[in-house]
């Protein structure tokens, strides 16, 4: 079996956000066929979309796995969200945990259940900054370098805090 690499965005803005991210990483490690996991620093980010909510704690994890399809991996991530109390009530609203599958090897998928690469990956500084921290030369399946995508975004970073204009 060939190893695969997946990148996941983790976010939380309800409860103990740092603990929520830590719990999510622990459960991701327990997914069958996950060989290793590397995570970025945690960044505090201003909410996009619905502004009247707490700031988010965000990070990205790089996961090495084998013998798993992108859809089956996504389903495992959704189980973790549910287990950790995620309720899907308001789009872009507050949440205990949000796990988005950003990239899965060089897969390109457009289905009702999953779109890869993640459709908003290249437009979110709070995703690109931590992703590039752990994978500085990351590229999209089409060869576009993610550090070039970050240069097109209007954002400001100070320490571990990220502000972004929409």
C-alpha positions as CSV (number, residue, x, y, z in Angstrom):
1,X,0.0,0.0,0.0
2,X,1.2,3.5,-0.8
3,X,1.0,6.2,1.9
4,X,-1.3,9.1,1.3
5,X,-1.1,12.6,2.7
6,X,-4.2,14.6,3.8
7,X,-4.4,18.1,5.2
8,X,-7.2,19.0,7.6
9,X,-8.3,22.4,8.9
10,X,-9.4,22.4,12.5
11,X,-11.4,25.2,14.1
12,X,-13.2,25.9,17.3
13,X,-14.9,28.9,18.9
14,X,-17.1,27.4,21.6
15,X,-16.0,26.1,25.0
16,X,-12.3,25.4,25.6
17,X,-11.2,25.9,22.1
18,X,-7.6,24.8,22.6
19,X,-8.8,21.6,24.3
20,X,-11.3,21.0,21.5
21,X,-8.5,21.1,19.0
22,X,-6.4,18.8,21.1
23,X,-9.2,16.3,21.5
24,X,-9.9,16.4,17.7
25,X,-6.2,15.6,17.0
26,X,-6.3,12.7,19.5
27,X,-9.3,11.2,17.8
28,X,-7.8,11.7,14.3
29,X,-4.8,9.7,15.4
30,X,-7.1,6.9,16.3
31,X,-8.7,6.6,12.8
32,X,-7.8,3.3,11.3
33,X,-4.8,3.4,9.0
34,X,-3.6,6.8,10.2
35,X,0.2,6.4,10.4
36,X,1.2,9.8,11.7
37,X,0.0,13.3,12.3
38,X,1.8,16.7,12.4
39,X,0.0,19.8,13.5
40,X,0.7,23.5,13.1
41,X,0.6,26.2,15.7
42,X,-2.8,27.4,16.8
43,X,-3.9,30.7,15.4
44,X,-6.7,33.0,16.7
45,X,-8.8,34.3,13.9
46,X,-11.5,36.8,13.5
47,X,-14.8,35.1,12.3
48,X,-15.6,35.4,8.6
49,X,-19.2,35.7,7.4
50,X,-21.1,35.9,10.7
51,X,-19.1,38.4,12.7
52,X,-21.1,38.4,16.0
53,X,-19.5,35.3,17.5
54,X,-16.3,34.5,19.4
55,X,-13.0,34.4,17.6
56,X,-11.8,31.0,16.4
57,X,-8.8,28.9,17.4
58,X,-7.5,27.4,14.1
59,X,-4.8,25.0,13.1
60,X,-4.0,22.6,10.3
61,X,-2.9,18.9,10.6
62,X,-0.9,16.9,8.1
63,X,-2.0,13.3,8.2
64,X,-0.1,10.4,6.7
65,X,-2.4,7.4,6.1
66,X,-2.7,4.3,4.1
67,X,-5.6,2.2,2.5
68,X,-8.2,4.9,3.0
69,X,-10.3,6.7,0.4
70,X,-11.0,10.5,0.7
71,X,-14.7,9.8,1.3
72,X,-14.2,7.3,4.0
73,X,-11.7,9.6,5.7
74,X,-14.1,12.5,5.5
75,X,-16.8,10.3,7.1
76,X,-14.4,9.5,10.0
77,X,-13.8,13.3,10.5
78,X,-17.6,13.9,10.5
79,X,-18.0,11.2,13.2
80,X,-15.3,13.0,15.3
81,X,-17.2,16.4,14.9
82,X,-20.4,14.8,16.1
83,X,-18.7,13.0,19.0
84,X,-17.2,16.4,20.1
85,X,-20.6,18.1,20.1
86,X,-20.7,19.8,16.7
87,X,-24.2,21.0,15.8
88,X,-24.8,22.2,12.2
89,X,-27.4,25.0,12.9
90,X,-26.0,28.2,11.4
91,X,-23.8,28.3,8.4
92,X,-20.4,29.8,9.5
93,X,-21.8,30.0,13.0
94,X,-20.3,29.1,16.3
95,X,-19.0,25.5,16.8
96,X,-17.2,23.3,19.2
97,X,-15.2,21.8,16.4
98,X,-14.9,22.0,12.6
99,X,-12.8,19.5,10.7
100,X,-12.5,20.3,6.9
101,X,-10.6,18.0,4.6
102,X,-8.5,20.4,2.5
103,X,-6.4,18.2,0.4
104,X,-6.0,14.4,0.0
105,X,-2.9,13.6,-2.1
106,X,-3.4,15.0,-5.6
107,X,-7.1,14.0,-5.6
108,X,-9.6,16.2,-7.4
109,X,-13.2,15.4,-6.5
110,X,-16.5,17.2,-7.1
111,X,-19.4,15.3,-5.5
112,X,-22.3,16.1,-3.3
113,X,-20.5,14.7,-0.3
114,X,-17.0,16.0,-0.9
115,X,-15.1,18.6,-3.0
116,X,-11.3,18.4,-3.2
117,X,-9.4,20.6,-3.0
118,X,-11.6,22.3,-0.4
119,X,-13.4,25.0,-2.3
120,X,-12.4,27.9,0.0
121,X,-8.9,26.7,0.8
122,X,-7.2,29.4,-1.4
123,X,-9.3,32.2,0.0
124,X,-8.7,31.7,3.8
125,X,-5.6,33.1,5.4
126,X,-6.5,31.2,8.6
127,X,-6.1,27.9,6.6
128,X,-3.2,28.8,4.4
129,X,-0.9,30.3,7.1
130,X,-0.9,27.1,9.3
131,X,-0.8,24.8,6.3
132,X,2.2,26.6,4.9
133,X,3.8,26.5,8.4
134,X,3.9,22.7,8.2
135,X,4.3,22.3,4.4
136,X,6.0,25.4,3.0
137,X,6.1,24.1,-0.5
138,X,2.5,22.9,-0.6
139,X,0.8,22.9,-4.1
140,X,-2.7,22.3,-5.4
141,X,-3.3,19.3,-7.7
142,X,-3.1,21.7,-10.6
143,X,0.4,22.7,-9.6
144,X,-0.5,26.2,-8.1
145,X,1.7,27.0,-5.2
146,X,-0.3,27.8,-2.0
147,X,2.1,30.5,-0.9
148,X,1.1,32.4,-4.1
149,X,-2.6,32.0,-3.2
150,X,-1.8,33.6,0.2
151,X,-0.3,36.7,-1.5
152,X,-3.7,37.4,-3.1
153,X,-5.6,37.6,0.2
154,X,-6.1,40.8,2.1
155,X,-5.1,39.8,5.7
156,X,-3.1,41.0,8.6
157,X,-1.2,38.8,11.1
158,X,0.3,39.8,14.4
159,X,1.8,37.1,16.6
160,X,-0.8,34.2,16.5
161,X,-3.7,36.5,15.6
162,X,-5.1,36.7,12.0
163,X,-7.5,39.3,10.6
164,X,-8.8,38.9,7.1
165,X,-11.0,41.2,4.9
166,X,-13.6,39.3,3.0
